Amino acid sequence: MARRTHVLSALALAAAAALIPVQATAQQSARPAAPCGAPVRPASQMTVEACDSPDRIIEKAANIVPTAGQLAWQQREVTAFTHFGMNTFTGREWGSGTEDEKLFAPKSIDADQWMRAYKAAGIKQVMLTVKHHDGFVLYPSRYTDHSVALSPGSPDVVALYVKAARKAGLKVGLYLSPSDGAELPHAWHAQWVETIRAKQAEGKPLSLPERMALEDGDRAPAGQGRFGNGSAVTERTIPTLVPGDDRAARVKSGKLPTFKVKADDYDAYYLNQLYEIFTQYGPVEELWLDGANPWSGSGITQKYDVKQWFDMVKALSPNTVVFQGPQGVRWVGNESGVARETEWSVTPHVTDPWTGLGSLPNDSTEPDIGSRAKLLDPAIRYLQWYPAEADVSNRPGWFYHPDEKPKTAAQLMDLYEKSVGRNASLLLNVPPAPDGRIADGDVTSLTAFGADLRRTYGTDVRKKGPGPYTFDRVAVREDIRHGQRVEKFAVEARIGGTWRRIADGTTIGHERILPLPAAVTASDVRVKVLESRAKPYLAATTLHLTTAPARP
């Protein structure tokens, strides 16, 4: 397990492209288990065998590589999250699932304006909350009445969103909450509300879901009571055709695929929703599966057979990366948009990542996700490429509230450097207002942030003329087509003819931005890889200088 030291000149590195062509990615699929004496070959997931030595486990970790979808996802760097739904019109953050569909009543939906605002910030991917935990669906689903179909004008928000995004040249992600308050069993819900009332009478604190349920009183959940209802697991066909289904002929002819699954009522409902969004609006680049389950402590929960979800998504949209899915992307561990100083994209797992949401053996909020100590834990059975996504909202809430203010351009730049600049992707929520537009304040901050980003990181200072060069940011990158291997590195600059260490760090990954305490002027810069799991492959190292923005 000896660590290796390498010295690489940034002058040579600068000639490399800053972005790696997606087409050139290494092998995509997980390899089957091989004898412990067989060569270790690159794959996105590997099994840890009982006969694997510590050295071989580290060798495997060094050869875990991203899939084509993961590589493209990480190169996009920033995704705009769009929370727009029932909560936008009720003023809530978490709905109860009993709301009247007519409350969702935007006078217009200017999705093109949303995309202009996102593009002004330099964003390359967008993601819409198709269904939040309240269960209200933003397209007219065949499987529930709790959707825009019963809202004024019946707007298909998903169709408007996807069309506007693709017209703007943006990649698309969709969020479909597994938890669903509209599908809580009615009898259980009525009893739960009485329990909450008794709890309130005793002066006990109430959770946010409890407060929302209490506010809506005796209104029953809007759905069919499928979430955690104890229904039998039986063989079902997805899509489950409904009376008068417009897809019947295409399904019969084979133009639309079918899937045989074993599912209870809710899993069948969720699979049918996934099928709808992927066949009607897909393929898409990312699917977001939130792990929240607010009712488990109150006596009701839903056991998901997620492998069937993953299998169907892969069949319908092979390059989709799934948040909390196998060889997908993972939660960074907070909702502050900040990644770890040491952020590994290669993670160890006790259980097969295809069988659970997330499935990290240590909680994703822990400071150490993928160190050698974690990799060599005797309980580890799988390794996979599983990069971090750092989610944060541009406002205090995830949905629009008129009394809240957006973050400043300076705050957004700081988040960019602490997420993208620490080997994560930034998922920045910018929620539209009830009038169907992103508010002027958000547009202003996004536009200023985009201008700052281009001014600072758009060009390496060495491309602006002959040296010596003045800079206060160093961006170091690995060629992650070969995996993530660097464990410790240093940056040195030749200042006045003398080499001096100006920065250091642990992991690099897709990109590591190192803000310097003060600007330096140097003729040359070099990177020393001090510790590595295998031969390191560095991509471009670039130098940048922050300057005061020109604000009106």
WOVEN-V555542 format. One record per pair of residues at least 6 apart in sequence whose C-alpha atoms are under 8 Angstrom apart, sorted by the first residue. I is the first residue (numbers start at 0). GAP is how many residues later the second one is. Records with the same first field share a line. If there is no record, write none. Layout:
I: GAP / GAP
This chain:
0: 53 / 54 / 57 / 532
2: 527 / 528 / 529 / 530 / 531
3: 525 / 526 / 527 / 528 / 529 / 530 / 531
4: 523 / 524 / 525 / 526 / 527
5: 522 / 523 / 524 / 530
6: 519 / 520 / 521 / 522
7: 518 / 519 / 520 / 521
8: 516 / 517 / 518
9: 514 / 515 / 516 / 517 / 530 / 531 / 532
10: 513 / 514 / 515
12: 525 / 526 / 527 / 528
13: 525 / 526 / 527 / 528
14: 525
15: 523 / 524
16: 522 / 523
17: 521 / 522 / 523
18: 56
19: 55 / 459
21: 46 / 49 / 50
22: 45
23: 457
24: 41 / 42 / 43 / 46 / 456
25: 16 / 17 / 39 / 40 / 41 / 455 / 456
26: 15 / 16 / 17 / 38 / 40
27: 15 / 16 / 37 / 38 / 39 / 40
28: 14 / 15 / 16 / 38
29: 13 / 14 / 15 / 16
30: 12 / 14 / 15
31: 14 / 15
32: 13 / 14 / 16
35: 13 / 15 / 16
39: 19 / 20 / 23
40: 19 / 22
41: 21 / 22 / 23 / 440
42: 20 / 21 / 22 / 23
43: 20 / 21 / 22 / 23 / 283 / 340 / 341
44: 19 / 282 / 337 / 338 / 339 / 340
45: 14 / 18 / 336 / 337 / 338
46: 334 / 335 / 336
47: 9 / 332 / 333 / 334 / 335
48: 332
53: 322
56: 318 / 319
57: 314 / 317 / 475
58: 474 / 475
59: 323
60: 285 / 314 / 322 / 472
61: 421 / 422 / 423 / 471 / 472
62: 419 / 420
63: 282 / 319 / 320 / 321 / 418 / 419 / 420
64: 320 / 415 / 416 / 417 / 418 / 419
65: 261 / 319 / 414 / 415 / 417
66: 260
67: 251
68: 216 / 250 / 251 / 252
69: 249 / 251 / 257 / 258 / 259
70: 409 / 410
72: 212 / 248
73: 350 / 351 / 436
74: 435
75: 47 / 48 / 49 / 349
76: 46 / 47 / 343 / 347 / 348 / 349
77: 44 / 45 / 46 / 47 / 342 / 347 / 348 / 349 / 350
78: 44 / 45 / 46 / 47 / 48 / 346 / 347 / 348 / 349
79: 38 / 43 / 45 / 46 / 47 / 347 / 348 / 349 / 350
80: 45 / 46 / 47 / 48 / 346 / 347 / 348 / 349 / 350
81: 44 / 45 / 46 / 47 / 347 / 348 / 349 / 350
82: 45 / 46 / 315 / 316 / 346 / 347 / 348 / 349
83: 44 / 45 / 315 / 316 / 347 / 348 / 349
84: 19 / 44 / 46 / 47 / 51 / 53
85: 9 / 13 / 15 / 17 / 18 / 50
86: 6 / 7 / 8 / 312
87: 16 / 311 / 312 / 313 / 345 / 346
88: 14 / 15 / 16 / 345
89: 13
90: 308 / 309 / 310
91: 307
92: 304 / 305 / 306
93: 39 / 40 / 114 / 115 / 118
94: 38 / 39 / 86 / 114 / 117
95: 38 / 85 / 86 / 113 / 116 / 117 / 120 / 125
96: 36 / 37 / 38 / 39 / 83 / 84 / 85 / 86 / 124 / 125 / 126
97: 36 / 83 / 84 / 118 / 121 / 122 / 123 / 124
98: 117 / 122 / 123
99: 122
100: 35 / 45 / 46 / 47 / 49 / 50
101: 48 / 49 / 50
102: 48
103: 44 / 47 / 48
104: 46 / 47 / 329
105: 328 / 329 / 330
106: 327 / 328 / 329
107: 327 / 328
108: 48 / 326 / 327 / 328
109: 326 / 327
110: 49 / 50 / 53 / 325 / 326
111: 52 / 53 / 56
112: 324 / 325
113: 318 / 323 / 324
114: 49 / 50 / 53
115: 52
116: 321 / 326 / 329 / 330
117: 8 / 328
119: 326 / 327 / 330 / 331
120: 325 / 326 / 327 / 328 / 329 / 330
121: 328 / 331
123: 45 / 46 / 47
124: 45 / 46 / 47 / 48
125: 39 / 44 / 45 / 46 / 47
126: 45 / 46 / 47 / 48 / 159
127: 30 / 33 / 45 / 46 / 47
128: 45 / 46 / 47
129: 7 / 8 / 9 / 28 / 44 / 45 / 46
130: 6 / 7 / 44 / 45 / 46
131: 43 / 44 / 45 / 48
132: 44 / 45 / 46 / 47 / 48
133: 46 / 47 / 48
134: 11 / 42 / 44 / 45 / 46 / 47 / 48
135: 10 / 11 / 12 / 46
136: 9 / 10 / 11
137: 9 / 10 / 17 / 18 / 19 / 20
138: 8 / 9 / 10 / 16 / 17 / 18 / 19 / 20
139: 7 / 8 / 9 / 14 / 16
140: 6 / 8 / 132 / 135
141: 100
142: 126 / 129 / 130
143: 79 / 80
144: 77 / 78
145: 36 / 76 / 77
147: 6 / 7 / 8
148: 6 / 7
157: 123
158: 122
161: 10 / 119
164: 6 / 7
165: 6
170: 113 / 114
171: 112 / 113 / 114
172: 111 / 112 / 113 / 114 / 115
173: 110 / 112 / 113 / 114
174: 112 / 113 / 114 / 115
175: 111 / 112 / 113 / 114
176: 111 / 112 / 113
177: 92 / 111 / 112 / 113
178: 48 / 111 / 112 / 113 / 114
179: 47
180: 40 / 46
181: 39 / 40 / 41 / 42 / 43
182: 38 / 39 / 40 / 41 / 42 / 43 / 44
183: 37 / 39 / 40 / 41 / 42 / 43 / 44 / 45
184: 36 / 39 / 40 / 41 / 42 / 43 / 44
185: 34 / 35 / 39
188: 31 / 32
189: 28 / 30
191: 106
192: 17 / 20 / 21 / 24 / 25
195: 10 / 14 / 18
196: 17
198: 6 / 7
199: 6
208: 85
225: 39 / 40
226: 38 / 39 / 74 / 75
227: 38 / 72 / 73 / 74 / 75
228: 36 / 73
229: 34
230: 33 / 34
231: 31 / 32 / 33
232: 29 / 30 / 31 / 32
233: 28 / 29 / 30
234: 25 / 26 / 27 / 28
235: 24 / 25 / 26 / 27 / 32
236: 21 / 22 / 23 / 24
237: 20 / 21 / 22 / 23 / 30 / 33 / 34 / 37
238: 19 / 20 / 33 / 36
239: 32
240: 6 / 7
246: 9
249: 6
250: 6 / 7
258: 53
260: 47
262: 42
265: 36
266: 37 / 38
270: 38
273: 35 / 39
274: 37
277: 6 / 35 / 38 / 39
278: 37
281: 35
282: 33 / 34 / 37
283: 33 / 36
284: 34 / 35 / 36
285: 34 / 35 / 36 / 37
286: 33 / 34 / 35 / 36
287: 34 / 35 / 36
288: 33 / 34 / 35 / 36 / 68
289: 33 / 34
290: 66
292: 8
294: 6
304: 50
305: 48 / 49 / 50 / 51
306: 47 / 48 / 49
309: 15 / 16 / 44
312: 7
313: 6
320: 6 / 7 / 8
321: 6 / 7
322: 6 / 7 / 8
323: 6 / 7 / 33 / 34 / 35
324: 28 / 29 / 31 / 32 / 33
325: 27 / 28 / 32 / 58 / 60
326: 26 / 57 / 58 / 59
327: 57 / 58 / 59
328: 57 / 58 / 59 / 60
329: 28 / 56 / 57 / 58 / 59
330: 33 / 57 / 58 / 59 / 60
331: 6 / 7 / 32 / 33 / 56 / 57 / 58 / 59 / 92
332: 31 / 32 / 33 / 57
333: 31 / 56 / 57
334: 55 / 56 / 57 / 58
335: 54 / 55 / 56 / 57
336: 53 / 54 / 55 / 78 / 81 / 82 / 89 / 90 / 91
337: 52 / 77 / 80 / 81
338: 49 / 51 / 79 / 80 / 83 / 84 / 85
339: 27 / 82
340: 81 / 164 / 165 / 166
341: 26 / 80 / 164 / 165
342: 26 / 27 / 45 / 79 / 80 / 81 / 164 / 165
343: 25 / 26 / 27 / 43 / 79 / 140 / 163 / 165
344: 25 / 40 / 41 / 42 / 43 / 78 / 139 / 164
345: 24 / 37 / 38 / 39 / 40 / 41 / 138
346: 13 / 22 / 23 / 28 / 36 / 37 / 38 / 39
347: 12 / 13 / 21 / 22 / 26 / 27 / 32 / 33 / 34 / 35 / 36
348: 10 / 11 / 12 / 31 / 32 / 33 / 34 / 35
349: 9 / 10 / 11 / 29 / 30 / 31 / 32
350: 8 / 10 / 29 / 30 / 31
351: 7 / 29 / 30
352: 6 / 29
361: 7
367: 6
386: 36 / 37
387: 35 / 36 / 37
388: 35 / 36 / 37 / 38
389: 29 / 34 / 35 / 36 / 37
390: 35 / 36 / 37 / 38
391: 34 / 35 / 36 / 37
392: 35 / 36 / 37
393: 12 / 13 / 34 / 35 / 36 / 48
394: 9 / 10 / 11 / 12 / 34 / 35
395: 8 / 9 / 10
396: 7
397: 31 / 32 / 33
398: 32 / 33
399: 31 / 32 / 33 / 34
400: 32
404: 36
405: 35 / 36 / 39
406: 35 / 38
407: 37 / 41
408: 36 / 37 / 39 / 40 / 43
409: 39
411: 37
412: 36 / 39 / 40
414: 11
415: 10
416: 96
418: 6 / 7
419: 6 / 91 / 92
420: 54 / 90 / 91 / 92 / 93
421: 86 / 89 / 90 / 91
422: 85 / 86 / 87 / 88 / 89
423: 86
429: 8 / 12
430: 7
431: 6 / 7
432: 6
451: 97
454: 91 / 92
455: 88 / 89 / 90 / 91
456: 87
458: 85
459: 82 / 83 / 84
460: 8 / 9 / 10 / 81 / 82 / 83 / 84
461: 7 / 81
466: 55 / 56
467: 53 / 54 / 55 / 56
468: 52 / 53 / 54
469: 49 / 50 / 51 / 52 / 75
470: 48 / 49 / 50 / 72 / 73 / 74 / 75
471: 43 / 44 / 45 / 46 / 47 / 48 / 71 / 72 / 73 / 74
472: 40 / 41 / 42 / 43 / 46 / 70 / 71 / 72 / 73
473: 39 / 40 / 41 / 42 / 67 / 68 / 69 / 70
474: 36 / 37 / 38 / 39 / 66 / 67 / 68 / 69
475: 32 / 35 / 36 / 37 / 62 / 63 / 64 / 65 / 66
476: 31 / 32 / 33 / 34 / 35 / 61 / 62 / 63 / 64
477: 6 / 30 / 31 / 32 / 33 / 58 / 59 / 60 / 61 / 62
478: 30 / 31 / 58 / 59 / 60
479: 29 / 30 / 57
481: 55
483: 24 / 25
484: 22 / 24 / 47 / 48 / 49 / 50 / 51
485: 20 / 21 / 22 / 23 / 43 / 45 / 46 / 47 / 50
486: 19 / 20 / 21 / 43 / 44 / 45 / 46
487: 16 / 17 / 18 / 19 / 41 / 42 / 43 / 44
488: 15 / 16 / 17 / 18 / 38 / 39 / 40 / 41 / 42
489: 11 / 12 / 13 / 14 / 15 / 37 / 38 / 39 / 40
490: 10 / 11 / 12 / 13 / 34 / 35 / 36 / 37
491: 7 / 8 / 9 / 10 / 11 / 33 / 34 / 35 / 36
492: 6 / 7 / 8 / 9 / 29 / 30 / 31 / 32 / 33
493: 6 / 28 / 29 / 30 / 31
494: 26 / 27 / 28 / 29
495: 26 / 27
501: 14
502: 11 / 13
503: 10
518: 26
528: 7
